[in-house]
């Protein structure tokens, strides 16, 4: 799980098993951010369209922008906010940058603390390259 800023640079990273849904990992990843300031907006895909997550993030001062699922009856966002969704490619670019580190493509580390350390080291290298 990763959170990037508007330039596609990492703000926070976290690791977890593959079984929990992503909306359960958002707040924990947000707490592990590298910066003190919280982002004002988070952009996610359709899987993040959840009213409980939206309310919890709103209490923290973070606005969630995600396209509505097809089953949603009451729309919660207008088209203006959803136009920001087109910038989601920047997080995909961050994952592409992380996949340049061969050690992260396949998790060979047995201990999750070692793998998290390697992910954080990769993020530091990405930040140093782009700043």
Protein Blocks (a to p, Z undefined) as FASTA:
>chain_A
ZZddfkopafbdcdddfkbcfklmmmmmmmmpfbfbdcfbdcddfklmcfklmmmmmmno
pacdddddfklmbdcbdfklmmmmmmmmmmmmmmmmmmmpmklmpccbfblklmmmmmmm
mmmmmmmmmZZ
